Amino acid sequence: MLIAATGEGPPPLSPATDAPPQLAGSKAPSFLRGGKGLLRGLLPRAAAAEAEAFAFLRSQRDGCAAVSTRGATKLLGGLARAKLWELAVAVLHELKATKGVEVDVFHFGATISACEKGARWAVALSLLEGLSTAGVGRDTITFSSAISACAKGGQWPKALQLWKELTAFRVQKNTILYSSAMSACSEAGEWLPALGLLQEMKAAGVEWNAFTFSALISACEKEGQWLAAFQLLEDMVADRVQKDIYAFSAVVSSCEKAGQWRLALATVEDMVLAGRVVANTVVFNAALSACEKGAQWLAALKMLDGMAASSLERDVISFNAAISACEKSCEWLTALDLLRNLGIAGVRPTAISFSASISACEKSKQWLASLSLLKDMATARLVKDTIAFNAAMSACSKSGRFLPALLLLDEMAAERVDKDRITLDIAISA
């Protein structure tokens, strides 16, 4: 039983720390034993819900706790929203001994929700099992939170096992429960079971919404199932489900992973640039990555311009994808221009920014530009890695500048940069 009597009276509070009492007793959860030290560590994260919880625990220690059943629900709900799962479990544990409070499914539901938000799936499952021991029935919220906790913890088989238990406990499956189960599949990239749940949902006449479709599309995206993701997006339109940015982002990302750059751009232009949903940087970055994989440098520049037109922040991922697209297209001058624009946009370049630019110069045999960029990396206090050195050495070698290539080899040794097979091949050819 998770809510048990605490045995003998708790020890007095320490005047130095004013910490809550130790939650003793053989029936208390293991992480509550010796709880004085555990809960003291929470004190720096002061918040209204946290302060109220500590006040309750102190009054409980003094034998003067005064909280109603509704007040306890509100307290646990606040702790859940603050993701303070430890305190929520501690409060739930103490409520059993509180006069005037009948621990019910709402208290358990809020505590399991706190564990779900804190990614504590094992504790959430333990609490769910404790419902039966406490003589409290399970409901939609408790199951939904427990399933979500398992999903966030990467325990999708356990989440689906809970799903199967719904019938045994006579809990009616609704939109929330279906969406939670789909999210569990999505987290694991199990797109086929997720689609099976959608079919079951439709057959049962349960209403689906944007969150449902987003979870499904995300499951398809993780496995690169771009056709299925696109079909689901069309189903959203056909079923007049309000479209959201998460669904579109997952579709664009699935196209990017499958190398379908045209579809990725079409989705962004049709749904985002047309103003049908609120754009964000993540969607554009996924489209830029698709352009990079397809060596579509002009399309990548168009996406960057689209971000500026939409007043979206262009981060280092945005610029790096565009630079890499130019590198694959041998557009070295454009790559260097984008590298310069990084500073103008107030974005700090990374080693990837320089390596891609050096590679663009290497493909066009621009050995002097490659050496200059390698020097700029040191000026920018970036670590010159094997990829950057290899690209610069290759640029020198392709241009017939063998001495600079060998000098770079010496520089690698002096700076203790690892050499790989490509490094040695370039050195031999030089």
ZAROKOL-924644 format. One record per residue: x, y, z of N, C-alpha, C in turn. Coordinates in pm, whole numbers, padded with zeros to 5 digits, always signed. Layout:
XYZXYZXYZ...
***
This chain:
+00085-00120+00000+00000+00000+00000+00088+00123+00000+00060+00213-00094+00148+00328-00110+00123+00436-00008+00002+00444+00044-00027+00546+00144-00042+00474+00276+00061+00476+00355+00063+00397+00478+00087+00485+00597+00054+00431+00715+00085+00503+00837+00235+00511+00852+00283+00612+00916+00427+00635+00921+00493+00576+01044+00425+00488+01116+00489+00425+01232+00500+00523+01346+00615+00528+01407+00638+00617+01519+00644+00761+01471+00631+00854+01566+00629+00995+01530+00755+01038+01459+00745+01135+01369+00861+01182+01294+00955+01261+01383+01082+01269+01346+01178+01344+01426+01151+01493+01418+01200+01570+01514+01178+01715+01511+01250+01779+01394+01198+01892+01349+01262+01965+01240+01393+02026+01286+01486+02035+01192+01613+02098+01222+01598+02249+01209+01627+02327+01314+01612+02471+01305+01698+02530+01196+01811+02463+01164+01903+02519+01065+01848+02510+00924+01772+02402+00900+01725+02380+00762+01575+02396+00747+01502+02384+00858+01356+02386+00856+01303+02290+00750+01368+02173+00742+01330+02073+00643+01207+01998+00688+01134+01937+00598+01017+01859+00635+01060+01734+00707+00968+01669+00778+01004+01550+00855+01042+01434+00766+01120+01344+00824+01154+01221+00752+01030+01135+00744+01005+01079+00626+00887+00999+00607+00924+00853+00629+00915+00809+00752+00961+00675+00787+00849+00575+00770+00879+00450+00807+00776+00345+00800+00810+00242+00696+00794+00118+00729+00834+00011+00640+00752+00005+00513+00632+00062+00518+00546+00053+00401+00560+00172+00306+00641+00266+00342+00661+00382+00256+00744+00342+00135+00725+00407+00019+00807+00378-00098+00955+00396-00065+01041+00320-00133+01184+00321-00101+01246+00458-00115+01197+00537-00215+01261+00667-00235+01216+00770-00132+01116+00730-00045+01075+00821+00062+01147+00792+00192+01208+00675+00201+01280+00642+00324+01404+00729+00332+01426+00788+00446+01537+00884+00455+01502+01009+00378+01370+01038+00367+01323+01147+00283+01366+01285+00326+01416+01300+00449+01455+01432+00495+01562+01492+00406+01663+01411+00375+01770+01460+00288+01722+01482+00147+01635+01390+00097+01586+01401-00039+01503+01528-00057+01411+01550+00036+01323+01666+00024+01396+01796+00049+01501+01792+00134+01577+01915+00158+01640+01966+00029+01677+01870-00059+01739+01909-00185+01643+01983-00277+01513+01972-00250+01415+02040-00333+01395+02186-00293+01439+02223-00174+01410+02356-00121+01455+02471-00210+01574+02464-00275+01615+02576-00360+01516+02605-00471+01437+02508-00516+01341+02529-00624+01210+02581-00566+01219+02698-00506+01102+02754-00439+00994+02789-00540+00871+02751-00509+00755+02783-00590+00634+02778-00499+00526+02834-00545+00406+02840-00462+00359+02700-00422+00351+02609-00520+00306+02473-00491+00403+02402-00397+00529+02426-00418+00631+02361-00335+00622+02410-00191+00608+02541-00175+00599+02597-00041+00475+02545+00031+00365+02533-00044+00241+02483+00016+00257+02337+00058+00330+02260-00024+00352+02119+00009+00435+02105+00135+00541+02185+00145+00625+02179+00265+00547+02223+00389+00461+02322+00372+00379+02367+00484+00287+02254+00531+00230+02182+00436+00143+02069+00471+00222+01960+00544+00341+01928+00493+00422+01823+00554+00464+01862+00696+00495+01990+00716+00534+02036+00850+00415+02028+00946+00297+02072+00897+00179+02068+00983+00138+01924+01013+00163+01834+00917+00133+01693+00939+00224+01637+01049+00349+01679+01048+00444+01635+01150+00400+01683+01288+00345+01805+01290+00303+01863+01417+00164+01816+01460+00100+01737+01375-00032+01685+01409-00143+01785+01396-00119+01889+01317-00224+01992+01302-00255+02020+01155-00235+01919+01071-00263+01938+00929-00411+01964+00907-00440+02065+00828-00579+02100+00799-00591+02124+00649-00639+02024+00579-00658+02036+00435-00781+01954+00397-00863+02007+00308-00983+01936+00265-00949+01842+00150-01043+01757+00116-01022+01665+00003-00998+01743-00125-01078+01849-00145-01060+01932-00263-00928+02008-00257-00894+02055-00139-00767+02127-00123-00648+02038-00152-00657+01910-00112-00549+01816-00139-00534+01791-00289-00647+01785-00358-00644+01767-00504-00576+01886-00570-00610+02006-00523-00549+02127-00579-00400+02130-00551-00360+02091-00430-00218+02090-00393-00141+01993-00482-00193+01872-00500-00125+01772-00582-00123+01813-00729-00231+01878-00774-00235+01928-00911-00127+02032-00937-00105+02120-00839+00000+02220-00852+00138+02158-00857+00159+02054-00777+00288+01985-00778+00309+01912-00910+00201+01861-00967+00211+01793-01098+00252+01892-01206+00188+02010-01205+00222+02110-01306+00365+02158-01290+00416+02158-01167+00554+02201-01141+00654+02087-01159+00604+01968-01197+00689+01849-01220+00764+01806-01094+00706+01833-00978+00769+01795-00851+00713+01661-00805+00755+01556-00874+00698+01424-00848+00733+01373-00709+00855+01404-00661+00894+01356-00528+00802+01411-00420+00779+01541-00427+00692+01604-00328+00547+01554-00340+00503+01534-00464+00366+01486-00485+00347+01350-00419+00444+01260-00437+00434+01127-00376+00441+01138-00223+00526+01228-00174+00537+01248-00029+00405+01296+00030+00342+01392-00038+00214+01445+00009+00107+01337+00004+00102+01262-00106+00005+01154-00119+00022+01052-00006+00146+01023+00026+00177+00927+00133+00123+00976+00268+00132+01104+00291+00090+01160+00420-00060+01186+00430-00127+01197+00314-00270+01227+00316-00352+01120+00386-00303+00996+00385-00375+00886+00447-00400+00912+00595-00305+00978+00658-00316+01003+00802-00380+01138+00833-00427+01207+00729-00484+01340+00749-00634+01331+00773-00680+01388+00882-00822+01386+00917-00902+01469+00817-01017+01418+00781-01107+01492+00694-01075+01477+00547-00977+01394+00514-00940+01375+00374-00959+01229+00337-01040+01205+00237-01056+01070+00185-00980+01060+00054-00871+00986+00055-00788+00975-00064-00868+00909-00175-00874+00977-00290-00954+00927-00401-00874+00920-00530-00944+00889-00639-00879+00870-00768-00817+01000-00820-00873+01115-00780-00818+01243-00824-00680+01267-00763-00663+01228-00638-00533+01244-00573-00428+01156-00641-00468+01031-00665-00375+00941-00734-00347+00990-00876-00452+01037-00943-00436+01084-01080-00338+01199-01090-00350+01295-00998-00259+01411-00999-00115+01367-00970-00100+01272-00878+00035+01226-00842+00098+01147-00956+00020+01062-01021+00071+00988-01137+00106+01085-01249+00026+01190-01265+00055+01292-01365+00187+01363-01336+00214+01386-01207+00342+01448-01168+00459+01356-01207+00441+01226-01186+00545+01129-01223+00562+01124-01375+00450+01136-01444+00456+01136-01591+00536+01255-01642+00508+01373-01584+00581+01493-01626+00728+01487-01584+00756+01413-01478+00894+01397-01433+00963+01276-01494+00896+01211-01592+00952+01095-01662+00989+00982-01566+00905+00960-01464+00927+00852-01367+00823+00743-01389+00844+00665-01494+00745+00565-01532+00729+00455-01428+00840+00412-01366+00832+00303-01268+00750+00344-01146+00768+00469-01101+00692+00519-00987+00545+00532-01026+00520+00578-01149+00382+00592-01197+00311+00456-01197+00380+00352-01243+00321+00219-01244+00297+00168-01102+00390+00198-01012+00374+00157-00873+00251+00223-00811+00232+00349-00842+00114+00420-00791-00014+00363-00850-00010+00329-00977-00128+00271-01042-00166+00140-00976-00066+00059-00944-00093-00067-00873-00149-00040-00733-00103+00070-00672-00147+00104-00537-00292+00147-00529-00351+00180-00642-00493+00217-00643-00580+00105-00591-00553-00016-00638-00634-00131-00595-00617-00158-00446-00493-00148-00398-00465-00171-00256-00537-00070-00169-00546+00054-00219-00610+00160-00144-00762+00159-00159-00812+00065-00239-00956+00056-00258-01010+00166-00346-00924+00218-00436-00964+00327-00527-00966+00272-00669-01070+00305-00743-01080+00257-00880-00993+00337-00977-00959+00274-01086-00879+00341-01189-00972+00412-01287-00924+00522-01343-01005+00594-01439-00920+00637-01559-00980+00717-01645-00913+00762-01768-00785+00837-01739-00788+00927-01641-00672+01012-01611-00556+00930-01558-00584+00838-01465-00475+00760-01408-00409+00672-01514-00491+00608-01597-00434+00523-01702-00360+00608-01806-00420+00720-01846-00359+00806-01947-00222+00856-01901-00215+00902-01776-00088+00954-01723+00017+00844-01713-00026+00724-01670+00068+00612-01658+00119+00570-01795+00031+00567-01893+00072+00531-02030+00170+00634-02084+00141+00762-02062+00231+00869-02108+00366+00862-02038+00365+00828-01908+00491+00814-01834+00576+00703-01894+00513+00592-01930+00586+00481-01993+00640+00522-02129+00559+00600-02202+00602+00646-02335+00727+00733-02324+00724+00828-02231+00838+00918-02214+00962+00845-02164+00940+00735-02095+01052+00656-02044+01099+00550-02141+01046+00553-02264+01087+00457-02365+01033+00316-02339+00929+00306-02258+00872+00175-02222+00740+00153-02296+00746+00157-02429+00622+00148-02504+00553+00011-02490+00627-00103-02474+00555-00229-02451+00472-00226-02323+00526-00162-02217+00450-00150-02092+00328-00061-02112+00346+00044-02195+00235+00134-02223+00122+00058-02293+00158-00025-02391+00056-00101-02463-00005-00210-02375+00072-00261-02279+00017-00357-02184-00090-00291-02097-00063-00168-02056-00164-00092-01980-00288-00071-02065-00264-00047-02194-00376-00027-02286-00468-00149-02288-00407-00267-02285-00485-00391-02288-00562-00412-02158-00513-00353-02049-00578-00370-01919-00702-00282-01903-00721-00188-01995-00835-00096-01983-00968-00171-01978-00981-00271-02064-01107-00347-02069-01134-00419-01938-01028-00478-01881-01044-00552-01755-01092-00462-01643-01049-00336-01645-01090-00242-01540-01212-00159-01581-01270-00195-01694-01394-00131-01742-01378+00021-01756-01260+00060-01804-01235+00202-01832-01261+00224-01981-01352+00315-02011-01388+00339-02151-01275+00413-02222-01241+00363-02339-01134+00425-02418-01188+00552-02485-01121+00662-02460-01162+00788-02521-01045+00850-02598-01066+00971-02646-00964+01038-02727-00832+01052-02652-00842+01086-02523-00720+01107-02443-00639+00978-02433-00708+00867-02405-00639+00739-02390-00579+00691-02522-00655+00705-02630-00602+00666-02761-00479+00749-02797-00487+00878-02771-00375+00967-02804-00252+00932-02720-00273+00897-02593-00161+00859-02507-00094+00732-02558-00176+00634-02598-00122+00508-02651-00048+00532-02782-00102+00619-02865-00035+00651-02992+00097+00723-02967+00099+00808-02867+00224+00878-02833+00330+00779-02787+00286+00676-02715+00380+00572-02671+00442+00503-02792+00359+00471-02891+00409+00411-03016+00500+00509-03089+00460+00635-03088+00538+00738-03156+00678+00751-03098+00687+00750-02965+00817+00763-02899+00911+00650-02940+00853+00532-02966+00933+00416-03002+00947+00400-03154+00881+00489-03229+00886+00477-03375+00806+00359-03427+00713+00310-03346+00630+00195-03385+00507+00247-03460+00527+00273-03589+00422+00339-03665+00306+00245-03701+00334+00117-03724+00226+00025-03759+00127+00003-03645+00175-00022-03520+00080-00031-03409+00001+00099-03390+00066+00212-03416-00001+00341-03402-00115+00354-03504-00089+00313-03628-00194+00317-03729-00307+00219-03695-00271+00106-03634-00373+00010-03591-00466+00071-03486-00408+00152-03398-00489+00219-03296-00585+00320-03360-00540+00387-03467-00628+00481-03536-00748+00408-03597-00721+00293-03659-00830+00216-03718-00928+00170-03610-00874+00127-03497-00959+00085-03385-01041+00203-03333-00977+00319-03328-01041+00440-03280-01161+00477-03369-01137+00469-03501-01244+00502-03596-01359+00402-03587-01324+00275-03573-01426+00170-03565-01511+00185-03439-01449+00236-03331-01521+00254-03205-01600+00385-03202-01584+00465-03306-01656+00591-03313-01603+00697-03218-01476+00684-03180-01413+00782-03090-01359+00899-03173-01385+01018-03128-01342+01137-03202-01189+01150-03198-01130+01182-03312-00986+01207-03316-00962+01355-03339-00844+01401-03301-00814+01544-03308-00672+01567-03361-00627+01693-03356-00495+01727-03409-00384+01655-03333-00401+01640-03200-00299+01571-03121-00287+01426-03164-00401+01363-03193-00402+01224-03239-00321+01208-03366-00350+01294-03464-00279+01287-03592-00132+01322-03576-00101+01418-03492+00039+01457-03471+00120+01341-03415+00062+01267-03321+00130+01151-03263+00154+01044-03369+00055+01021-03455+00067+00922-03562+00173+00963-03664+00166+01088-03707+00261+01136-03807+00403+01132-03752+00416+01164-03623+00548+01160-03560+00603+01017-03558+00516+00918-03535+00560+00777-03538+00610+00740-03677+00539+00786-03780+00581+00760-03918+00712+00832-03950+00724+00953-03901+00845+01033-03926+00970+00966-03871+00959+00910-03751+01075+00845-03689+01126+00727-03769+01037+00663-03845+01076+00547-03924+01090+00581-04073+01086+00711-04105+01104+00752-04244+00989+00713-04336+00872+00692-04279+00755+00653-04357+00684+00778-04409+00745+00840-04509+00694+00968-04557+00561+00957-04629+00538+00845-04700+00410+00828-04768+00294+00818-04670+00318+00740-04563+00214+00726-04460+00190+00860-04390+00299+00933-04364+00286+01064-04299+00206+01160-04386+00234+01157-04517+00162+01246-04609+00015+01208-04618-00013+01078-04618-00152+01033-04625-00229+01078-04502-00164+01071-04385-00229+01115-04262-00257+01264-04265-00165+01342-04324-00187+01486-04335-00308+01514-04424-00321+01437-04532-00437+01454-04619-00566+01412-04547-00554+01309-04463-00671+01266-04385-00716+01376-04289-00619+01448-04233-00653+01560-04145-00739+01662-04218-00698+01692-04341-00772+01789-04422-00911+01735-04456-00916+01607-04497-01043+01545-04536-01139+01537-04417-01086+01509-04299-01170+01497-04180-01193+01631-04110-01143+01737-04170-01161+01873-04117-01107+01887-03975-00998+01816-03950-00930+01829-03821-00839+01952-03828-00844+02032-03727-00762+02154-03726-00614+02118-03733-00549+02169-03834-00408+02136-03856-00320+02216-03760-00213+02152-03712-00121+02223-03625+00022+02210-03677+00111+02292-03621+00249+02298-03668+00325+02170-03641+00286+02097-03535+00357+01974-03501+00338+01868-03609+00217+01858-03660+00190+01761-03766+00269+01795-03891+00267+01923-03930+00339+01965-04050+00490+01947-04032+00538+01977-03914+00681+01963-03887+00725+01818-03903+00642+01725-03852+00676+01583-03863+00672+01536-04008+00575+01587-04086+00567+01550-04228+00691+01599-04303+00728+01724-04281+00847+01780-04348+00971+01701-04308+00981+01667-04181+01096+01592-04132+01101+01452-04194+00985+01388-04209+00982+01255-04272+01026+01263-04417+00987+01370-04488+01031+01390-04626+01181+01412-04632+01231+01487-04537+01375+01515-04530+01455+01387-04512+01409+01300-04422+01480+01175-04396+01476+01082-04516+01370+01093-04595+01358+01007-04713+01417+01069-04837+01475+01190-04823+01535+01257-04939+01433+01316-05034+01309+01334-04987+01203+01389-05072+01198+01542-05055+01298+01609-05110+01310+01753-05088+01197+01832-05155+01151+01785-05271+01042+01857-05339+00915+01858-05255+00882+01742-05198+00762+01735-05114+00779+01817-04986+00900+01818-04932+00926+01896-04811+00903+02045-04839+00956+02092-04951+00938+02233-04987+00792+02264-05018+00726+02173-05088+00585+02196-05122+00500+02207-04997+00531+02125-04897+00455+02128-04771+00475+02261-04700+00600+02307-04695+00630+02434-04629+00561+02549-04701+00572+02549-04833+00514+02659-04910+00362+02659-04902+00302+02540-04908+00156+02530-04909+00095+02560-04773+00160+02511-04667+00100+02521-04534+00155+02635-04449+00283+02664-04464+00344+02764-04376+00349+02900-04441+00414+02908-04559+00428+03038-04624+00292+03095-04664+00194+03006-04687+00059+03052-04721-00017+03102-04599+00042+03086-04482-00019+03137-04360-00125+03048-04300-00129+02919-04339-00231+02829-04287-00201+02785-04145-00074+02781-04110-00034+02753-03973+00078+02850-03937+00102+02865-03808+00209+02954-03763+00343+02884-03787+00429+02950-03859+00559+02891-03893+00652+02890-03773+00749+02799-03775+00854+02801-03675+00987+02758-03737+01093+02778-03663+01227+02751-03714+01248+02603-03742+01189+02517-03659+01209+02373-03674+01161+02324-03810+01045+02371-03855+00990+02329-03984+01083+02372-04097+01125+02497-04094+01214+02546-04199+01347+02473-04198+01400+02443-04080+01527+02371-04072+01516+02231-04132+01402+02167-04110+01380+02034-04170+01378+02045-04322+01312+02150-04373+01309+02171-04518+01448+02203-04571+01524+02283-04497+01662+02315-04537+01749+02190-04540+01730+02104-04442+01805+01978-04439+01771+01891-04560+01645+01892-04601+01604+01818-04721+01673+01876-04844+01682+02009-04851+01751+02075-04963+01900+02037-04964+01957+02031-04847+02099+01996-04835+02124+01854-04886+02039+01760-04845+02056+01621-04890+02036+01608-05039+01951+01694-05096+01926+01689-05239+02016+01780-05318+02115+01844-05251+02209+01936-05317+02134+02048-05389+02027+02095-05328+01945+02201-05388+01978+02335-05321+02085+02396-05366+02134+02516-05299+02043+02637-05322+01984+02648-05442+01894+02760-05468+01768+02750-05383+01717+02629-05371+01598+02609-05287+01630+02639-05140+01752+02604-05098+01793+02632-04960+01798+02783-04936+01851+02857-05032+01855+03003-05018+01714+03061-05013+01623+03001-05089+01483+03047-05087+01422+03024-04950+01455+02910-04887+01404+02882-04753+01458+02982-04652+01586+03016-04664+01645+03115-04573+01576+03250-04589+01549+03287-04714+01478+03414-04739+01336+03407-04683+01274+03289-04694+01139+03272-04641+01136+03288-04490+01241+03240-04423+01249+03256-04278+01259+03403-04241+01342+03476-04316+01358+03619-04289+01226+03693-04313+01156+03654-04421+01029+03719-04453+00923+03691-04347+00933+03574-04285+00837+03537-04180+00883+03582-04041+00991+03660-04036+01048+03712-03910+01084+03598-03815+01135+03487-03872+01177+03374-03791+01328+03380-03767+01368+03333-03651+01510+03329-03619+01580+03225-03705+01686+03265-03772+01769+03172-03849+01888+03136-03762+01890+03013-03716+01996+02971-03625+02111+02904-03701+02207+02854-03626+02325+02796-03690+02289+02671-03770+02183+02599-03727+02139+02481-03802+02088+02523-03939+02016+02634-03945+01963+02685-04071+02077+02716-04168+02174+02793-04121+02286+02833-04207+02374+02714-04245+02398+02625-04151+02483+02509-04181+02422+02421-04290+02289+02404-04285+02222+02324-04388+02235+02390-04525+02220+02523-04528+02232+02595-04655+02376+02590-04707+02473+02604-04617+02614+02596-04658+02646+02458-04713+02595+02355-04647+02619+02218-04693+02554+02193-04829+02438+02254-04852+02373+02242-04983+02461+02304-05091+02520+02417-05058+02612+02483-05153+02738+02398-05174+02785+02339-05067+02905+02253-05076+02881+02136-05169+02763+02072-05158+02731+01959-05244+02711+02001-05389+02680+02129-05409+02658+02181-05544+02780+02254-05600+02891+02249-05524+03016+02315-05565+03002+02467-05577+02911+02524-05502+02891+02669-05502+02973+02728-05387+03103+02736-05406+03191+02776-05296+03177+02923-05259+03155+03009-05359+03141+03152-05329+03015+03179-05247+02907+03111-05281+02782+03128-05205+02798+03074-05064+02871+02963-05052+02896+02905-04919+02972+03005-04831+03074+03069-04889+03151+03168-04812+03066+03289-04777+02977+03326-04868+02888+03440-04842+02794+03408-04725+02744+03285-04721+02657+03242-04611+02734+03239-04479+02860+03197-04486+02943+03194-04365+02961+03335-04309+02980+03430-04399+02992+03570-04354+02859+03620-04297+02749+03578-04360+02617+03622-04313+02582+03570-04175+02648+03462-04135+02627+03411-04000+02657+03519-03897+02771+03583-03913+02810+03690-03820+02716+03808-03826+02673+03843-03947+02581+03956-03964+02448+03928-03893+02405+03801-03897+02280+03762-03832+02295+03741-03682+02417+03760-03632+02441+03743-03489+02445+03598-03445+02477+03509-03540+02484+03365-03509+02630+03324-03506+02670+03255-03402+02808+03209-03390+02829+03083-03474+02926+03084-03567+02951+02965-03649+03009+02852-03566+02992+02731-03614+03047+02613-03549+03154+02550-03639+03216+02445-03588+03315+02373-03669+03251+02318-03795+03123+02279-03786+03052+02228-03904+03037+02338-04009+03013+02461-03966+03000+02574-04059+03127+02588-04142+03241+02584-04074+03370+02600-04143+03405+02477-04226+03382+02360-04171+03417+02237-04243+03341+02227-04375+03211+02260-04371+03131+02256-04494+03180+02360-04594+03218+02477-04544+03269+02583-04633+03403+02542-04694+03489+02482-04612+03618+02436-04663+03598+02326-04768+03502+02237-04743+03471+02131-04840+03421+02189-04971+03341+02297-04962+03293+02363-05084+03410+02418-05164+03508+02476-05094+03628+02528-05161+03712+02414-05219+03718+02303-05146+03796+02187-05190+03743+02131-05322+03610+02123-05334+03551+02069-05456+03575+02159-05576+03597+02286-05550+03625+02381-05659+03774+02414-05669+03857+02337-05599+04004+02351-05601+04050+02490-05556+03978+02547-05461+04014+02679-05408+04100+02660-05283+04228+02629-05306+04315+02591-05195+04348+02708-05104+04366+02827-05163+04397+02944-05079+04280+02979-04987+04158+02971-05040+04040+02999-04959+04027+02895-04847+04062+02769-04877+04056+02664-04776+04152+02691-04662+04275+02731-04697+04374+02761-04592+04332+02881-04509+04272+02980-04576+04226+03100-04505+04116+03065-04405+04025+02979-04447+03915+02937-04358+03968+02857-04240+04069+02774-04266+04127+02696-04158+04190+02788-04054+04252+02895-04102+04310+02994-04011+04200+03069-03935+04089+03097-04004+03977+03167-03940+03915+03084-03828+03920+02953-03841+03867+02866-03735+03943+02889-03605+04075+02900-03616+04156+02924-03496+04124+03060-03437+04104+03160-03526+04069+03294-03480+03935+03294-03407+03843+03211-03455+03710+03200-03393+03712+03108-03271+03830+03059-03236+03848+02969-03122+03765+02841-03136+03767+02789-03257+03700+02662-03285+03806+02555-03306+03778+02437-03261+03873+02326-03276+03875+02281-03422+03994+02280-03481+04010+02232-03619+04014+02079-03614+03912+02016-03668+03902+01871-03659+03956+01802-03784+03948+01672-03785+04000+01591-03895+03932+01626-04027+03801+01647-04022+03725+01677-04144+03774+01806-04208+03794+01908-04126+03840+02037-04179+03980+02025-04239+04070+01960-04169+04207+01942-04221+04206+01861-04350+04129+01754-04353+04123+01670-04473+04076+01747-04594+03972+01830-04574+03918+01909-04685+04020+02010-04736+04091+02076-04644+04193+02173-04684+04310+02104-04754+04354+01990-04700+04462+01914-04764+04422+01867-04903+04298+01822-04917+04251+01777-05047+04245+01892-05148+04204+02011-05100+04201+02128-05189+04341+02159-05241+04440+02151-05152+04580+02176-05193+04628+02069-05290+04598+01943-05259+04641+01832-05343+04581+01839-05482+04448+01869-05490+04381+01878-05620+04434+01994-05705+04485+02094-05636+04539+02212-05706+04688+02196-05737+04745+02081-05701+04887+02058-05726+04977+02128-05626+04920+02172-05516+04998+02241-05411+05033+02140-05301+05133+02059-05330+05164+01947-05241+05234+01990-05112+05318+02094-05121+05389+02137-05001+05292+02188-04893+05197+02276-04927+05100+02318-04825+05023+02200-04767+04994+02099-04851+04921+01982-04802+05002+01907-04697+05133+01892-04723+05219+01821-04628+05240+01904-04501+05243+02036-04517+05257+02122-04400+05132+02111-04310+05017+02094-04372+04895+02074-04293+04901+01942-04217+04964+01843-04278+04981+01715-04210+05066+01733-04085+05172+01813-04097+05256+01842-03980+05177+01920-03874+05092+02011-03921+05010+02091-03828+04913+02002-03752+04860+01902-03819+04770+01807-03752+04844+01734-03639+04968+01695-03668+05047+01625-03566+05077+01717-03450+05110+01843-03480+05144+01939-03374+05024+01968-03285+04904+01972-03346+04782+02002-03270+04711+01875-03221+04775+01761-03243+04724+01631-03197+04583+01602-03249+04566+01631-03377+04438+01601-03443+04450+01461-03503+04349+01379-03479+04352+01242-03528+04354+01236-03680+04433+01144-03733+04439+01120-03877+04358+00994-03909+04288+00997-04020+04213+00878-04062+04263+00830-04197+04194+00736-04255+04237+00679-04383+04240+00784-04493+04142+00875-04490+04137+00981-04592+04260+01070-04581+04299+01102-04459+04418+01185-04437+04541+01120-04500+04559+00992-04473+04677+00920-04524+04673+00907-04676+04553+00886-04732+04541+00876-04878+04581+01008-04944+04536+01119-04885+04571+01251-04940+04721+01274-04929+04778+01237-04814+04922+01256-04792+05003+01174-04892+04960+01053-04920+05032+00967-05016+05025+01026-05157+04905+01076-05193+04889+01134-05328+04969+01262-05343+04994+01330-05228+05072+01454-05234+05221+01424-05244
***
